[in-house]
């Protein structure tokens, strides 16, 4: 199960919506996930590689 880092939404591994989620790996190997809504809301921040604290 994945949990959205921003809003806490969850998706199960067998859910067909899982490929729509955004997955990011930090340089230290930590994985974080964003649901489609949060990814859309913060797409500019993600593309600009702004620190999470900023958005």
Secondary structure, DSSP 8 states (H G I E B T S, - for coil): -EEBTTT--EE-TT-TTGGGSEEEE-TTS-EEEE-HHHHHHTHHHHHTT--TTT-
